Amino acid sequence: MSARNSKSLLAVAPAVVFALLGIFVAQDEFQSRPGAAVAAGRQSAAIGQGVCAGCHAAHDVLVQKTPHSDGSGFAGAPGCEGCHGPGQEHVTAVVQADMEAARSLIFSFDGSPSENAERCLTCHDSSSETQHFDHSEHQLNGVACQNCHSPHPTEVLAGSPDEVALVPLIQRDFIGNVPMRREEDRWLRERLLGDSQPELCFGCHAGIEGQFSLPSHHPVGEGLLTCTDCHNPHGSRNQPMLRSANRDTCVGCHAEKRGPFIFEHAAANVEGCTICHTPHGSVNRMLLVRREERFLCLQCHVDPFAPNVPHGRLGFQTSGDCVRCHTAVHGSNSSPFLLD
């Protein structure tokens, strides 16, 4: 071996040693996590959901009411083991009263958010609803599936089946003092969500909850809209996780603003509706971002010599609103200046 080759090997040797040490340390950390033995593919035999129900009876009652009970989950196993992995070694450790080992021999969803979500996406990865979750804001901020969904919330069994709950107080002003469906029924109908919307979303997005209390707001608190009518919580190609790009989310309900118009309002097509409106709530009428409408218009139409400002330097009205003349602010089929 030449001297040059010997020097090259000596130069890279420390890097190789440190890389190997990093692999061993990472492996030890992974194996110390709850459920790491299952996640790593450790061999364990399936025992069937009936054995699980011997200890987890309340969970079993709820799982039996969902598709999880008979679907083929992780490693092709139905029921509990479809999510938590084969349970033979877990049960053996429980019988031996070694609870610490028992917790490490089953996937208990106590790992990192990405590990927990990966287990769910083993099955829930074929829908357009969840295909962008790996790149979603929720995933990037450490929100996993079980933070919103609850596959077996045993607390819903605590109430009496005949117990009647009333709709939230803010909704009674609109739809009266009427009964609300039981919590278990709500949980099954709403895709196993741990709480109903918007309370579930407000648990993290408290600032948005305050906006829905402003005088002009979308009727989310009244129960006429939900957060997921506009946003896809599992992620999308749009910001901020909107179901459709730009103004297409808004015109899904406000169809009269869709057009197409012969003379479009360029701001709506380029910036979207939020250039003029704030979607959650505002102190101004019609969710506008400015109280005086003419100042809202002057945010764009400010240069008297620009093509989008047909008035002269002294031609702006000193009182009133631009829409007194430019009434077709969303688009017109007859006037390039949106005058009709």
N, C-alpha and C positions, 0 to 999 in steps of 0.2 A: 504494500500500500504506500502510495507516495506521501510525502510530508504535507502536501497541499490537502489531500483527502483526509489525513489524520486531523489536521487543524479544523476542517469543516465539521467532522464528526464531533470533536470536542466543543465546538461552538453551539451545536444544536442539542447536545446531550442534556444540559440543564432544562431546556424547554420541554423536552420529552418527559423528564422526570416530574416536573411540575404538572404537566398535563395528566399523567397517570395518577398522581396524588389527588388532583381535582376530581377525577372520575371516581376514585375510591371514596372520597369525602361525600360527593353528591349521592353515591349509592347508599352510604350509611344513613344520610339524612332522609332519603326517600323511604328506606326500609323502616325508619322510626316513625313514619307518619301513620295515623289511624287508617286501616284498610289497605296499607301498602302491599301486604302479601297478596291480597285479592287483585289489586291493580296491576301487580307485576305478573299476574298469570299463574300464581302458585296453585298447584294441583289440589283440589278439594272436591269431594263428591257432593252432588245435589241431594237434598233431603226431602224436598217437597214443602209446600206452603202449610200443610197441616201441622208439621212439626214446629214451624215458626209460631203458629197460632197458639201453641201451648203456653208460651210466655207472653206473646204480643197479641192477646185476644182482641183488644180494642182496635189496634191497627188493622188486624185481619178483617174485621167487620167492615171497615171503610174501604179497604183495598178490593174486597169482593164486589163492590158496587162500581168499580171503575174498570176500564180496559186493561189496566195493569195486571189484573188478576189472571187473565188468560192469554195475554200477549207474550210473545217470545222476546225477552230482553237480552241482557248481557249473557254471552256464552250460550244463547239459545234456550235459557231456562225461563219458565213462566213464573208468575207470582212474585213473591218477595225476592227470590234469588235472581230474577230478571234484572233487578236494580242493584241489589246488595252483593251479588255473587254467590257461588256455592257455599253452603253453610255447614258441611259436615264437621270440619275442624273447629268452627265456631261453637257448635253444640258440644263437641267433646271437651273443649276448654271450659264451657259453662258447667258441665257435669263435674269436672274436676275442680270447680270453684276458683279457677284462675281467670278472673274477670278482665284483668289487664290484657292477658293474651287473647281472650275472647274478643275484645274490642279491636285488636289489631288483625284478627283473622276474618273480618267481615268488612265490607266497604260501607262505612257509616256516614259518609258525606260530611266528614269533618276535615277534609283536605282543603287545598286551595280552591278558590272559585273556579279556576280553569279546569282543575281535575274533576270537580263536581259536575260542571257543565258538560264536560267531555263524556261522562257516564250517561247523562240524559240524551246527548246527541247521538249516542250509539243507535238509538231508535228514531229520535225526533230530528232527523237530518234530511228528510226527503220532501219537506214542505217548503213552499216559497215563503211561508211565514217565518221560518227559522233559519233559512239558508245563509243569512248574513250575520248570525249571532257572534261568530268568532271575531268579527271586526266591528261589533257594535259598541256604542258608548257605554252601555251597561257592562259588557264583558271587560272593556278596558279599564273600568273603574271598580272592578272587583265584585260585581253583582252576578251571582250565580242563579240557576233556575229556582232553587228552593227558597231564595229570598222573596220571591213573589208567589210561587206555586207551592202548595202543601199537599203531598200525595196521600197523607193519612193524618189529618188534623184531629186528633182524638178529643180535643176540646169541644167539637161540634156535637158530640154525643152527650155532653154534660147536661144540656137543657132537656126539658120535657118535650116529647113529641107533640103535645097539644098546646105548648106555649106559643102565644101569638105576640109577635113583635110588631111595632109600628114603624112606618117609614121615617127616615130622618126628619127632624123638625123643619129644616129649610125646604123640604119637598112638600110638607103638608100644606104650606101656603098656596100651592099650585094644584095638588091633586087630592087634597082632603085627608082626613084622618082614617086611612085605610090600612088593613093588615099587610105585612110584608112576608114574603115566603121564608120558611124556616132556613136556618143557616146551612143545614146539610143540603137542602135543595139548591140553595144559591151556590154552594161550593161545587156541586155536580154540574150545574148549568154553566158556570163561569170558568170552565177549564181548570178546575182544582186550584183556583186562586185562594190565597190565604185570607184575603179580605176583599170586599167589594170595591169597585172603582167609584169615586176617585180617592177614597180614603187610603187605599193601598199605595197609590202613587204619591199622595201627599206625605206619606211617611218619610220620604226622602226629599221630595220637591216642595218644601214648606214655603219657599218664596213664591212659587206659582200658585199655591193655595191662597195666599194673600191677594194676588191679582184677581182671582175669581170672586173676591168680595167687593171689588170696586163697582161703582154705579153702573157702568156699561161693561158687560161681560157675556161670554158664551154660556149657555145654561147647563154647565157641567154639574154644579152643585145642586141644581134642581132635578138632576137625573135624566135630562132630555138628551144629553150627549155624554160620551165617555172619552177618556184620554186616548184610548186606542182607536177611536173613530178617525183621528188625525195622525197619530203616531203609531209606528210599529215597534213595540218594546224590545223585539228580538233583533232589531237593526234593519237598516235599509241603505240604499245608495244615496239617499238624500239627507240633508241636514235640516233640522235636528231630528233625525230618524222619522221624517215624515213619510207617509205611505206613498205619496206621489210627489213628483218634482214640482218645484216652484209653486205657481198658483193653482195647479191641478187639484191639490188637496182641498182648497177653498171652494172651487167651482163645482166640486162634487155635490155640495149642498146649494151653493149660490149659483145655480145654473144660468140664471138670467144675465150674469156677468161674464159668462164664458165666451160669447161671440160664436163664430168669428165676425169681426166688424170690418167694414171697408176701411175705416180710419181707426186704427188701434191707438190706445193710450200706451205709448212705448214703455213707460215705467212699470206697468202691470206685467208686461211680457218679459222684461229684462230683470227687474228687481223682485217682482212678485208682489202680492197684496200687502206684505209687511212693510213696504216702503211708505205706505200711508196708514195702515192699521196695525194695532198691536193685538195679537190673536187671543190672549187669555183674558185681559181686562184692562180698562182704562177709566180715568175720571172724565174723559171727553165722550161726547155722543158718537155713536157708530164706531166705537173702538179706535178713534183717530189718535194719532200720536201727538198732535198739537191741538190746543184748544181753539185757536183762531184758524179757520180753514185757509184763509189767504196766506198766512205765514207757512202753512204746510205746503201750499203750492210753490211759494217762493223759495223753498229749499232747493228746487230744481230750476224753476223758471226765474232766475235771479239776474241774469245779465241782459240788460235792455238791448244789446246789440247782437245777441245770440239768435240763431234761427228759431229756437223754441220759445222766444218771447216776442210776439208780434207787436206789443205795445211800445210806444216811445218812452224815453227816459222819465217824462213827467206824466205818463199815461196811466199809471197804476191807480186804482181806486183807493181812496184813503179810508174808506169804511165799507162794511159789508163783506161779502164773500165772492170769490171767483165763480162759484157755481151759480150765482145769479144769472150769469150769461152762459157759462160753459157747463151746461147741465148734464151732458152725456160724458161724465168723467171717466167711465170705464170703456168707452168706445162709441163710435157713431157710424151710421151707414149713409150719412148725408153731408156732414160737415167736417172738414179736416181740422177745424178748430174746436170740435166737440161742443158746438153751440146748440144742439137740439137734444 
